[in-house]
């Protein structure tokens, strides 16, 4: 798989997980109101919060990995070895 297609795939997956996170957040508000006002079970709220939290975590991971791949590809294109590019990414990543 080429770098460009990998970046596009990670962007797509990160975007889909971001939408899932937003939809789960809206569902959580709905289930919260339903549980408080209409005495519905709390399980829907808990599932929506859990789904949203996991989707947010995965989306961030995919987008951070996309940034790492793009950075390392740019460094390799300018003459760094893949190992040196990985070490440079870690230095910059751990500073922030």
Secondary structure, DSSP 4 states (H G I P E B T S, - for coil): --HHHHHHHHHHHHHHHHHHHHHHHHHHHHHHHHHHHS---THHHHHHHHHHHHHHHHHHHHHHHHHHHHHHHHHHHTT--HHHHHHHHHHHHHH-
